[in-house]
Amino acid sequence: MHPEEPVRPTPADGQGAGSGLPGCYRHPERETGVRCARCGHPVCPECMVPAAVGFQCPDCVHGVAAREERARQQPRTSAGALLALGDGALVTKVLIGINLAVFLLTQYLAPALFDDLKLRTYAPVPWFRGGVAAGPEQWYRLVTAMFVHAGLLHIATNMFSLWVLGPQLERVLGRLRFLALYLVSGLVGNAFVFLMARPELDVSSVGASGAIFGLLGATAVLFRVTRTPMQPVIALLVVNLVLSFSLDGIDWRAHLGGLAAGAAVAAGMFYAPRERRNLVQGLAVAGGLVVVLLMLLVGTARLPG
């Protein structure tokens, strides 16, 4: 260097001195063309941490590790759900709200919708408005019938039962698992109605009872897992089954199908091994949906040609 040539100062803003490349964010004097794949900081070979794609800087690596460690340390329920910090009954409240809204709509605002949304099983003649037997375009009734009720007493008893059983299960299962349990139980119950109905008759059924009985079955499994005394839930179950089979106007098929589905899906959720919990729980829900499809196909095959 010529004695009179001014000395180029080392940049303080992370820019390298020789080639114009940026300097490492931790070692500004070291030029580098590599940047962190997560935050974009320039990193020298000493600071490069190999990642799935490219390299990351130490700060990002440590931050991700810290977040993963915090996630591992968060308390979870026996079903793998994070402990609810806020409203642990949000889905239960939303379901009650939907049921009440549909009840007002079908009973007072648009009564004609009642026939379009309820579960009907048989479609024997062209002028008939449709039933599950009409094919996939009418299978929506398996879902809509869960939210349609025939009177004030009907919806009051079902919503009271939902409010009693729902929050506890929702807090243990988490919102998504709880919703899946509720819907699969209701679907299996309604599909069982179609399967057990006489092929030549049009059977109508409405109400959330299949899903409610699914929650009752899941509560029994929860009590078993947590070693809670089973006497209260057994007594409630026996009373409801006796009423289902003894009173006119109550569809025992939806109750029995929902009860079996709720207990089976809940068993898959509560007894799933921790290392494969999500897989087993997903298979339990998928299994319930497969059962619904099989009952629909078998019930349709029984119809007179």
C-alpha positions, 0 to 999 in steps of 0.5 A: 500500500502506498504510504499516502493512500488513505486506509479504507475503513472497515464498514460498520454496517456489515458490508465487506471490504474487498469484493463488495459482498456483505459481511457476516452479521456476527463477523462484519470483517468476513465477506460472504455470499450466503444468507440465512434461509429464515431471516436473510442475515449474511452468515460466514462459514463459522456461523452457517448452520445446515438446514433442510434448505440452505443454511440458517444463522445461529439466532434463528436456530436457537429461536426455533429450538426454544419455541419447540422446547416450549411447545413440548413443555406445554401441558396436554390432556390425556388425548393430546390436546393443549390445556385450554387457557380461554373458553374451553366450551367454544365449540359446544356453544357454537353447536348449541347456537346453530341448533337454536338458529335452525330450530327458529328457521324451520319452525317459525321463519321458513317451515317448508325447510323442515321437510327439506332438511330432515332425514328421510330414507326412501324415494319410491316415486318421482314426485317424492321430494327425496330421501337418502335412498335417492343417492348421494345428492340426498346424503346431505340429510344425514348432516342437516337432520342433526340440527333439525328438531320437532318441538320445544321440548325436543330441542330443550332436552337435547341442548341441555344434554349437549351443555352438560356433556360437551364442555368436559369432553371439549376441554379434554379432546380439544376443539377439533377432536371434539367436533369430529367426535360429535359429527361422526357420532351423528352421521353414524346414528343417522346412517344406522336409521337408514340401514335398519329402516324397512326398504319399502317405508319412508322413515323420518328422523330429526334431532341431535340425539345421535350425536348426544348419545355419541358424547355419552358413549365418549364420556363413559370412555373418558371416565374409564380412562381417568378411573372416575367412578362409572356409576353416574354415567352408567345410570344416565346411559341406562335411563336414556336407553330405557326411554329410547326403547319404551317411548313412542316417537323416539328413534332408538336406531339413531341413539344406538348408532351414535352411542356405539360410534361415540364410544369407538371413536373416543376409545381411539382418541383416548387410548392412542399411543403417544408416539402415534397419537395423531395417526391413530386418532385420525384413523378412528375418525376415518373409520367412523366415516367408512362405516357411514359409507358402508351402511349407506351402500348396504342400505341402498342395495337392499332397496327394491329394484 
